[in-house]
Amino acid sequence: MVVAMPLPTNAFASSANVLRGGGALLFSSLSKCSHPLQIYRHRRPLQPIRSSTASLPLFSIGKANETSARSRRSSSRHWLPSFCTASTSDASAAEAVTVATGDDGDADVDDEKKERMIKEAAEMLDIRVGRILRAWRHEEADSLYVEEVDVGEPEPRIICSGLVNYIPLQHLQDKRVIVLANLKPRNMRGVKSSGMLMAASDASHENVELLVPPEGSLPGERIWFGSEEEKENQPAAATPNQIQKKKIWELVQPHLKTDASCTATLGVHVMRTSAGVVVSTSLKNANIS
């Protein structure tokens, strides 16, 4: 938008240079004018240019400013976050890899380094053995169960799970489960959910089974990935804020699978407790989330 400030009447009595270009009028003011003409372009920076026929500078938008403005407009289209409760989107996973490895597309970052970073990221997750003390249907959400789960803390946790269409309610009572415990709590239709029950599902997501810890596993015991000896080198779990900010779950989740024997794995690393390996009941080569 172009706005021209009005000139005093006597200004038009004097001679003025009028330039016509592309149907637009560019005015130059005279030294006799006590209120020089000012031309503004709405919300765009102005840069003086010189005209051989004008005694005072005119104004236009510089190419650098045009380029900067286009760049800002382009980048602003992608600021909205994406949220997914069932699985990780490719975009989120790719961003998580970049955050964890520092890989911005550089071919020098090899697969071995990425695998090492994914393993280190998985060790930041607080995955524990749990036991469901009781479960019931969510009063406000037809697809959700609400579970009271012992994860080795003084008080049981309340966790909401979208398992209504996959697992009968009676099969959850007193069941041993695997819990991802250091996610930020979420409000699920009025119920604060503090964790996630981990499950395996086939490619079509029609069959879903909760992961099962081995017999003898105690509620609250932390899961690790790898050999039995690696338990001693397990680092401290990250805080829920760190998990969210660094997109740790988004990085790790696409690499969690069950193998041909239904054992839960992270790549080549087996998911373990001190009593043995974590498994799915019957789903082979399935995704874990």
N, C-alpha and C positions, 0 to 999 in steps of 0.2 A: 504494500500500500504506500502511495506517495502522498505526502501532506505538504502543502506549500503555505508558509506563513504570509499573511497579507502585508503588502507594502503600503507605506504612506502614499497619499494621492500625488504628492509632488514628485515621487520617484518616477512615475510614468511620464512626466513632462520632460525628463532627461532622456538622452539617447541610451539604448541598451542593446547588448548583443543577444540575439535570439538564434539558437541552434536547433535545427530540425533534424532528427535522426530516428528512423523506424517508427514514425508517428508520435514520438515522445518529444516534449519541449524541455530543453535545459536552459535555464536562465542564469545569467551572470549579473551580479549586482554592480552598481556604480559607486564610485567613491563619494558621490554627493548623497547617497542614500544613508540616512541615519539608522535604519533598521534593515540590514542586509537580508536578502532572500536566503532562506535555509531550506534545503531539501533533505528529507529523511526517508529511509526505508525501514519499514516496521520490523523490529527484532533482528536486524542484521547489522553487523559492524560496518562502519563507513570508513572509506579510505580516500584521501584527496588525490585527484588527478589534475593535470594541468591542460588547459585548452589554449591554443595560440590566439584565440579571439576573445578570451575572457581575462579580465584583470584579477579576479579572485578565483580560488579553486572551486571546482565542481566536485561532486561525490559519486562514487560508484562502488560496487561490491568487488573486492579483489578476488582473483582466482584461488588464492590460498585459503581465503575465508570460505569460499564456495565449497572447496574440497573438504575442509574441516567440518562444515555443516552437514554435508552429505554423509561423511563418515559417522558423525554423532547420530544422525537419524537412522542409519543402517544398523549400528550396534544396539540402539535402544529397542529394536524389535525383538531381541533375544534375551531380555532380562528375566522373563517370567520363569519361575522354577517349575519342574515337572515332578509330580508326586505319583507313586505307584505302590499299592499295598500288597499285590499278589506276586509280582516279579519285577526285575530291574529292567528299565528300558535301555536300549543300546546306547542312546545319547548319554544317560547318566553313568553307565558303566565306562564309556570312553572318557568322560570327564574325570571320573574317579581314578582311572589309570594315569591320566595326566597329572592329577594332584599328587598321587602317591609316588610316581616314578620320575616326575619332572619331564616326561616325554611329551614334547609338543609337535610330534611328527618327525623327529630326527631319526633317520635310519640307523644311526649309530647305537641307539638304545636297543639292545638285543633281547631275544625272548628269554634268555636265562636270567637277565636282570629283572625283567618283569615278573617272572615266576618267583624269584626271591622276594621281591617287593610284595607280591600277593600273599605269600606265606607269612611274611612279617606283619602284614595288615591283619590277616586272620588271627594271629596271636594277640592282637589288641581287642578282639571280641571276647566278651565274658559269656561263654556258652557253658551252661551248667546242667547237671542232672536235676530233674524235678519230679515231684509226685503230685498228681491232682487229688486234692482232698475232697472236693465236690465240684459239680458243674451243673449249670442250669441254662435255660434259654434266655436270651436277652429280651427284655420286655418291649423294647422299642425298635429292634432290628431282627427281622425274620431269619437272616442268614448267619447270625452270630450266636455263639455260646459265650457264657461268662464262666471262667474257671478260677477257683481258689487253689493256688499252687504253692507247695512247700519247695523252696529253693535254698534251704539251709539258713534262712534268716530268722530273726526272732518272731516276725509276723509273716504269714503267707502273702503272696502277691496276688493281685487281681489281674487277670489277663483275658482279653477278648480274642476269640478266634473265629474266622469265617469257615467253620467246618460243618455247619448244619446239613448241607447237601451231600456230605461225604462220609461222615462217621455218626452212627447212632449215639444218642446221649448216654445210654447205659454203658457203652464201651469206654467212656472217658472216666468213669468213677474209679478212683484209687489206681489210676494208670500211671506208670512211670514214663516220663517224657524227657525231651531235650528242650531247654529254654534258652533263648537269646536274651540275656538279662540287662545289657547296658545300652539299650535303645532309649531315646527320650520318651517319657510317658505321653500317650495320646488319648484324647477324649473321643470315645466311641459311642456316639448317641447317648451321652449323659453318663457313661461309665468310664472311669480313668483306667486305661490299660497300661500296665507296667511290664512289658516284655512281650515275647512272641514264642509260641510253640512251633518248633521246627518240624517240617514235614517233607516227604518226597511225593512227587507227582509225575505222571507220565506226560508225554509231549502234548496231548490234547487237553490235559488238565481235567480229565474225566475221573481219574482214579487218584485218590490222595490217601496217604498213610502217614501217621505220625512216626518220627524216628524213635527207636526204642534203645535205651541204654542196656548194657548187659546185666545179667543177674548179679546181685551183690553190690551194684552201684548205689551210693548213698546220696540223698538229696543235698544239693549244695556243692558237690564235687565239680570242679571245673574241667571242661573238656580240653584236649589239645590235639594237634595234628602231627603225625609222624611216628617215630619208633617209641618204644617204652622208655628209653633213656632220655628222650627229649623233654619229658615231663619236668625234669629238674631245671631245665633252662627256660621254662615258660616265663615270659615277662608279665608285669602287672597289666591288668586290663585298662583300657582307655576309659575316660569319662563319657557319659552320654553326649555331652556337648562336642567332644573331640570326634566321636563316631559320626555325628551329624555333619560337623564342619568339614571334616576331611573325607567324607563320603566313603567311609571304610566298608560299610555293609554293601554299598553299590559296587565296590571293587571286588569284594570276595564272593558274593552270592552267585554270579554266573559260573564260578569254578567249582561249586559244590555239587556233587553228583553221587549216585549210588553206582557201584560197579556190577559186574556180571554175577557176583555172589550176594548182592543186596547190601554190601558194606558201604557206609557213608565215607566219602573221601573228598579231599581238596587236591585236585590233580592226582599226583601219585602218593599223597600223604593220607594215611588212614585217620579217621576220627576216633579218638580213644578216651576211655576212662581207665582208672587203675584196675578195673575188673575185666577189661576186654574192649572190644570194638563196638561202635554204634552201628545199628543196622536199620533197614526198612523191613517190614514183615515179608513182602513179596515183590516189591517193585525193583526191577533191575534196570540199570542204565537210565535212571530217572533223575530229574532235576530236584534240587533241594532248596526250599525257601522257608 
